[in-house]
């Protein structure tokens, strides 16, 4: 996997910059904004803009991870872009 495209999103005072989001196709990875607070975001016409990057898979692969209960999980990751809001 490699860092993918950079996108923007409108954020507000309620945005939890440390919570992140997942992509259902890659459930073990959390994506985050590049900024850590509203103060780091660009303000355009009264809206605050944050940036984030996706991950791009250029060839099919498998990923193995261990869940909190100790269960080993292997997932197939298809070619594509992951983490887009």
Number of C-alpha atoms within 10 A of each C-alpha: 15 10 12 17 14 12 14 14 13 14 19 14 10 7 13 14 17 13 11 13 16 17 15 10 15 15 10 15 15 13 19 19 21 15 16 14 16 18 10 12 19 15 14 9 6 7 13 18 18 22 16 18 18 17 18 17 16 12 10 11 12 9 11 11 12 11 10 7 6 8 8 10 11 10 14 12 16 16 13 14 18 24 22 16 12
